[in-house]
Amino acid sequence: MKKVIFTVTNDLVTDQRMQRICGAFYRRGYDVVLVGRRLGTSESVHHLPYKTRRLVCAFNKGKLFYLEFNIRLFFYLLFSHSDLLWAVDCDTAVPARFVSLIKRIPWVFDAHELFTMVPEVINRKRVQAVWEKVQAMAFKRSAMAFTVGSALADWFGQQYGTKVHVLKNAPPLEMSLPYEPDADKFILYQGALNEGRGLECLIRAMEQIHCKLLIAGEGDLSHSLRQMVTKLGLAEKVVFLGRIQPAALPALTRRAWIGYNVSEPKGLSYELSLNNKFFDYLHAGLPSLINPFSEYVKLNSQFQVGLLTNPSIPSIVENANLLLNDAVLHKQLAENCKLAATLWNWESEEAHLFTIFESRFPDA
């Protein structure tokens, strides 16, 4: 049995992409270990069928966190048997690279985002320069590389002169529940409450949209967004649900009338992104307001599953009210979501993954 160690810096609980990838390797008979970190608020991951390891750090943010985590991860990988390493994003790539050299084993790089162009990095030139070197090394020195969408794959390929494979983070078909929206229509946002997600515009737009907004998630803006809602007098209209377990989200999503996925152009990482919620919404049969970025324009041209919407109050108000009031349009988009789910699903992506993986590692 071949052993593969997957590495991330999150606490494993809500990382649906890695749970799907690790589960796929586990079902194929691999000995799988998913390594992340343990936070004070981390919930149990005992339900996962494969092994997990969560590193405990004294620092949980900033430079000291990355330094400490990478040192701890390096020694964990060094003293753990493995036949292949799978490093996710730049913040776990360096230990994987060094250990692969020492042990003479291959490693795979999986870029979930354009790490060097996220809002937290783009305006810090020295920090950005360091991550750019790490990113270049990861794509040029790994045995093979993956990312989440074709726009990112094209950019990485042109930048580093290497083949980057696309592995979409689409849910399995078994999670596609019947669409049964509530009689009291509401807009749903699910995901992190972080900078650039268009949440401030959405909240302000709710003054002109005649339904409720449910926000499922937490993040850096949790406190400030709640303050904004109170200040605007929208407490009865905007409801914060907090963090919801991934397994419970589909049942909530299929009850909504509109999904919200409109980011701001805060760096190239966002502009080339392909968010998980795009697929989560369509698998629930839920029409959505969608980023007008290249990846979404391309996918929405194949199956119109939502309305391309600018991150501005007038655009959000116009398209949200259109979906609230035009039952024929809403029904057509919901039907398109069902059709799109038959093409964009984890069963198809898993088959694609192993076709590529086994062609590169035929003896794995």
C-alpha positions in Angstrom: 0.0 0.0 0.0 1.5 3.3 -1.1 1.4 6.1 1.5 0.6 9.7 0.5 0.8 12.6 3.0 -1.2 15.7 2.2 -0.4 19.0 3.8 -2.4 22.1 4.5 -2.2 25.0 7.1 -5.9 25.0 8.0 -7.6 22.9 10.7 -9.1 20.3 8.3 -12.7 20.7 9.4 -14.1 22.7 6.5 -11.6 21.9 3.7 -14.0 20.1 1.4 -11.5 20.0 -1.5 -8.9 18.1 0.5 -11.5 15.9 2.1 -12.6 14.9 -1.4 -9.1 14.3 -2.7 -8.0 12.4 0.3 -11.2 10.3 0.3 -10.6 9.5 -3.4 -7.0 8.2 -2.7 -8.3 6.3 0.4 -10.9 4.5 -1.7 -8.3 3.6 -4.2 -6.4 1.7 -1.5 -3.7 4.3 -0.6 -2.6 4.9 3.0 -3.6 8.5 3.4 -2.6 11.1 6.0 -4.0 14.6 5.9 -1.8 17.0 8.0 -3.1 20.4 9.1 -3.1 22.3 12.4 -5.1 22.3 15.6 -6.6 25.6 16.8 -8.3 26.2 20.2 -11.7 26.1 18.4 -11.0 23.1 16.2 -13.8 20.5 16.0 -13.3 16.8 15.8 -12.4 15.2 12.5 -12.9 11.6 13.7 -15.6 11.1 11.0 -12.9 11.1 8.3 -12.0 7.5 7.2 -8.3 8.2 6.6 -5.6 9.3 9.1 -5.2 12.9 10.1 -2.5 14.7 12.0 -2.9 18.3 13.4 0.1 20.2 14.4 -0.2 22.6 17.4 1.5 26.0 17.0 2.3 28.6 19.6 1.7 31.3 16.9 -1.5 31.3 14.8 -0.9 34.2 12.4 1.7 36.3 10.8 5.4 35.6 9.9 6.0 33.6 13.1 3.1 31.3 12.4 4.4 30.5 8.9 7.9 30.0 10.2 6.8 27.8 13.1 4.4 25.7 11.1 6.9 25.1 8.3 9.5 23.9 10.8 7.1 21.6 12.6 5.8 20.3 9.2 9.4 19.7 8.0 10.3 17.5 10.9 7.0 15.7 10.8 7.5 14.8 7.1 11.1 14.0 7.7 10.4 11.4 10.3 7.2 10.0 8.7 7.3 7.2 6.1 5.7 8.3 2.8 5.9 7.4 -0.9 4.6 10.8 -2.1 3.9 14.2 -0.7 1.0 16.5 -1.8 1.6 20.1 -0.7 -1.3 22.6 -0.8 -0.5 26.2 -1.6 2.8 28.0 -1.0 2.6 27.9 2.8 3.3 24.1 2.8 5.5 23.8 -0.3 9.0 24.4 1.2 8.9 21.5 3.7 7.6 19.2 1.0 10.3 20.2 -1.4 13.2 19.7 1.1 11.9 16.4 2.4 11.3 15.1 -1.2 15.0 15.9 -1.9 16.2 14.2 1.3 14.1 11.1 0.8 14.2 11.1 -3.0 10.4 10.8 -3.3 8.1 12.8 -5.6 5.9 15.6 -4.5 2.8 17.2 -6.0 1.8 20.9 -5.7 -1.8 21.9 -5.5 -2.5 25.7 -5.8 -5.9 26.6 -4.5 -5.3 30.2 -5.2 -2.8 32.7 -6.7 -1.1 33.0 -3.3 1.1 36.0 -4.3 -1.8 38.1 -5.3 -4.2 37.8 -2.4 -5.2 41.1 -0.7 -3.2 40.2 2.4 0.0 40.0 0.4 -0.3 42.2 -2.7 0.5 45.5 -0.9 3.4 44.1 1.1 6.2 44.0 -1.4 8.9 42.2 0.6 6.5 39.5 1.8 5.2 39.2 -1.8 8.7 38.8 -3.1 9.3 35.9 -0.8 6.1 34.1 -1.7 6.8 34.7 -5.4 10.1 32.7 -5.1 8.3 29.9 -3.2 5.6 29.8 -5.8 8.0 29.7 -8.7 9.9 26.9 -7.0 6.8 24.9 -6.3 5.6 24.9 -9.9 9.1 24.3 -11.4 10.3 21.6 -9.0 7.2 19.6 -8.2 6.6 16.3 -10.1 3.2 17.6 -11.2 0.9 20.5 -10.3 -2.8 21.1 -10.0 -5.1 24.1 -9.5 -8.8 24.8 -9.2 -9.8 26.3 -12.5 -8.6 26.9 -16.1 -8.0 30.6 -15.8 -5.5 30.0 -12.9 -4.0 27.0 -14.8 -3.4 29.1 -17.9 -1.8 31.9 -15.8 0.5 29.6 -13.9 1.5 27.7 -17.1 2.4 30.9 -18.9 4.3 32.3 -15.9 6.4 29.2 -15.1 6.5 27.3 -18.3 5.0 24.1 -16.9 1.8 22.1 -17.3 -0.8 22.7 -14.6 -3.8 20.4 -14.4 -7.3 21.5 -13.5 -9.2 19.8 -10.7 -12.4 21.6 -10.0 -13.8 21.5 -6.5 -17.3 20.4 -7.4 -19.5 18.4 -5.0 -20.4 14.8 -5.6 -23.7 14.1 -7.2 -25.0 12.5 -4.0 -25.0 16.0 -2.5 -27.4 17.3 -5.2 -30.6 17.5 -3.2 -34.0 18.4 -4.7 -34.4 22.2 -4.9 -37.2 23.3 -2.5 -37.0 27.0 -1.8 -38.8 28.5 1.2 -42.0 30.4 0.6 -40.3 33.3 2.3 -37.5 34.0 -0.2 -34.0 34.7 1.0 -30.5 35.4 -0.3 -27.8 33.1 0.9 -24.1 33.8 1.3 -21.9 30.9 2.4 -18.2 31.2 2.9 -15.5 33.2 4.7 -16.3 36.7 5.8 -13.1 38.2 4.5 -12.0 41.2 2.6 -12.9 41.4 -1.1 -16.0 39.1 -0.9 -18.4 41.9 -1.8 -20.2 41.6 1.6 -20.2 45.3 2.4 -21.9 46.1 -0.9 -24.4 43.3 -0.4 -25.4 44.5 3.0 -25.9 48.0 1.9 -27.9 46.8 -1.1 -30.3 45.0 1.2 -31.9 48.3 2.0 -33.4 48.1 -1.6 -34.0 44.4 -1.8 -37.2 43.0 -0.3 -36.2 39.8 1.3 -33.9 38.5 4.0 -30.1 37.8 3.7 -28.7 34.8 5.5 -24.9 34.8 6.0 -23.3 31.4 6.8 -19.7 31.7 7.8 -17.2 33.6 9.9 -13.9 35.4 9.2 -11.8 38.6 9.6 -14.8 40.8 8.9 -17.3 39.1 11.3 -17.3 41.9 13.9 -17.3 44.8 11.5 -20.1 43.4 9.3 -22.3 42.8 12.3 -21.6 46.4 13.4 -22.5 47.6 9.9 -25.8 45.8 10.0 -26.7 47.3 13.4 -25.7 50.8 12.2 -27.9 50.5 9.1 -30.8 49.2 11.1 -30.9 45.9 9.2 -30.8 43.5 12.1 -34.2 42.0 11.2 -33.2 41.6 7.6 -29.6 40.4 7.7 -29.1 37.2 9.8 -25.7 35.9 10.7 -25.8 32.1 11.1 -22.2 31.7 12.1 -20.0 28.8 11.0 -22.0 25.8 9.7 -20.6 22.3 9.1 -20.1 21.5 5.4 -22.4 18.5 5.7 -25.3 20.7 6.8 -24.9 23.4 4.2 -26.6 21.6 1.2 -29.9 21.4 3.1 -29.8 25.1 3.8 -28.6 26.1 0.3 -31.5 24.3 -1.5 -34.0 26.4 0.6 -32.6 29.7 -0.6 -33.9 31.7 -3.6 -30.6 33.4 -4.6 -27.0 32.5 -3.9 -24.4 35.3 -3.6 -20.9 34.9 -5.1 -19.8 38.4 -6.1 -16.2 39.2 -5.2 -14.4 42.5 -5.7 -11.4 42.8 -8.1 -8.9 43.0 -5.2 -5.9 41.5 -6.9 -5.3 39.0 -9.6 -6.0 36.0 -7.3 -9.7 37.0 -7.0 -10.0 37.8 -10.7 -8.8 34.4 -11.7 -10.6 32.5 -8.9 -13.2 29.8 -9.1 -14.9 29.7 -5.7 -16.3 26.5 -4.2 -19.7 28.1 -3.6 -20.2 28.5 -7.4 -20.5 24.7 -7.6 -22.3 24.4 -4.2 -25.0 26.7 -5.3 -25.7 25.0 -8.7 -25.6 21.5 -7.1 -28.4 22.7 -4.9 -30.3 24.0 -8.0 -29.9 27.5 -6.7 -29.6 30.4 -9.2 -26.9 32.9 -8.0 -25.4 36.3 -8.5 -22.0 35.6 -10.0 -18.6 37.3 -10.3 -18.1 38.9 -13.8 -14.5 37.3 -13.8 -13.2 35.3 -16.7 -13.6 31.8 -15.3 -17.3 32.5 -14.3 -18.1 34.1 -17.7 -16.7 31.0 -19.4 -18.7 28.5 -17.3 -21.9 30.6 -17.3 -21.8 30.7 -21.1 -22.0 26.9 -21.1 -24.9 26.7 -18.6 -26.5 30.0 -17.5 -26.8 29.2 -13.8 -26.9 32.8 -12.6 -26.6 36.4 -13.5 -23.2 38.1 -13.9 -23.2 40.9 -11.4 -20.7 43.7 -10.7 -19.7 44.3 -7.0 -21.7 47.5 -6.8 -24.9 48.3 -5.0 -26.9 49.2 -8.2 -25.9 46.0 -10.0 -26.6 43.8 -6.9 -30.0 45.5 -6.4 -31.0 45.2 -10.0 -30.1 41.5 -10.4 -31.4 40.4 -7.0 -34.8 42.0 -7.6 -34.9 40.6 -11.1 -34.6 37.0 -9.7 -37.0 37.8 -6.9 -39.7 39.0 -9.3 -39.2 37.1 -12.5 -40.4 33.5 -11.8 -39.9 32.3 -15.4 -36.2 33.4 -15.4 -35.6 32.0 -12.0 -37.1 28.6 -12.9 -35.0 28.4 -16.1 -31.8 29.1 -14.2 -32.7 26.5 -11.6 -33.2 23.9 -14.4 -29.8 24.9 -15.9 -28.2 24.3 -12.5 -29.5 20.7 -12.5 -28.0 20.2 -16.0 -24.7 21.7 -15.1 -24.4 19.5 -12.0 -24.4 16.4 -14.3 -21.2 17.7 -15.9 -19.5 19.5 -13.1 -19.4 17.0 -10.2 -16.8 15.3 -8.1 -17.3 11.9 -9.8 -16.1 13.4 -13.1 -13.3 15.3 -11.4 -12.1 12.2 -9.5 -11.9 10.1 -12.7 -10.0 13.0 -14.3 -7.6 13.2 -11.3 -6.6 9.5 -11.5 -6.3 9.5 -15.3 -3.7 12.2 -14.9 -2.1 10.9 -11.7 -1.7 7.3 -13.0 -0.2 8.5 -16.3 2.5 10.3 -14.3 3.0 7.7 -11.6 2.1 4.4 -13.4 3.5 2.3 -10.5 1.8 4.2 -7.7 
